[in-house]
Amino acid sequence: MNRDIDKRLGAWGEALTANWLYIHGYAILDHHVCYREGELDLIAQTGETLAVVEVKLRTGDFATGSEAVTLRKQERIRKALGRYLSNHPALDQLYIRFDVCQIAAPDGIETAEPEVEYIENAFY
């Protein structure tokens, strides 16, 4: 049961982030891409920049979303991006940026006004 709730929360967080990106002029190229190496939550483009976006949704006060993107998680994202770019070589010409979108939603998907904080260049 908890796993189903986590999946719904994750999908909701990714949808909120995709909407935020769209409103701010990004084109959403892909979402929830999974490889053995790791997972890519959202891949978006703005101008000549490819934004690889890690979405972190929190319902409690423990660690911020960006703090949850550990060095190990960053490495998995980089490896997954390498696989993604090998399948989409035209994107390899873009500037690549790793962003984090952290969402505070104390009432989960019932949160009326979740707080969205978007961090560009969150890691390299």
N, C-alpha and C positions, 0 to 999 in steps of 0.2 A: 504493500500500500504506500509506504513512504517513498519508494522509488517512483511510483506513478505521480505522486505529488511533486517530487523533485523534477521529473521530466516536464510536467506542465508548467512549473515555475520557470524552468530553463527556457522553454519555448516562448513563454510570455515575455521573459526578459529580452530574448533575442528579437521578438516582434517589436517591443518598445524601442529597442536600439535601432532596428532597421527603420522604423518610422522617424526617429530622431535624425538619423543620417539622411533620409529622403528629404525631410523638411529643410535640412541644411545643405542641400544641393548635391548630395552624393548619389551615385548610381549603385544599387546593390547588385553585385555580380554573382554572388553565391552565398549560401548559408548552411551551417551545420554539416561541414565536410569532414568525414572521418576516414582516417588512414591508420594503419598499424602504428605509424610513428607518432600520431597525435590527432587532435581535433582542431578545426578552424571554425569558430562560431560564425563570423561574418566576414565577407570580403567585399569591399566597396571601392569605388573609384571616384576621385574628385580631381578634375583636371588631369595632370600627368602623375598623380599620386595614387598608388594602390594602398589602401588602408586595410590592414589585417586587424580585425577587432575582436578582442577577447571580452566577453560579457560576464560580469560578476554581479549577481543579484544577492542581496542580503536582507533577511527578514529580522535579524537581531542586531545587537550592538557590538558583537564580536568582530574583530578584524575587518578593515575596509576591504572592498573588492580588489583594489589594486594591490593590497598587501598579500592577497591570496594568489597572486601571479608570481609564484616562486621562481628561482633560477631554473629549477628542473622543468617547471611548466613552460617557461620561456623557451627552453631548448626543444621541448616537444613541439611547440608551435612553429619554431624555425624549421625543424625537420619536416613537419607536415606541409609547411609552405614550399619547401624544396620539392616535394613530391607534386604538389598542386601546380607549381610553375612548370615542371617537366611535362605536365599534361596540358598546360595552357601557355605555350612559349611566347605568344604575342604579348602577354602581360609582363614578361621579363624585362621589357624596355622601360617600364614605369619605375618611378622612385617608390621604394617600399618603406612603409611606415607601420610600426606596431603600436596600436592604440588599445586602451582599456576603457570600457564603459561600465561604470559602477552604478548600480541602482539600489537605492534604499527603499524597501517596500515592507514596512512593519507588519502589514496585514496580508502579505502574500499577494495573490492575484486580486484580492478584494480591496487593495490599497487604492483609494480614490485618486491621490496625487503622488505617485512615486517620485522620489528625487533622483534625477538623472545627472550624473557628472561624467563628462566625456574628457578623457585625458589623451591628447595627441602625443606621439613619441614617448609612450610610457616606458618602453625598454627598447634595446637595440639588438 
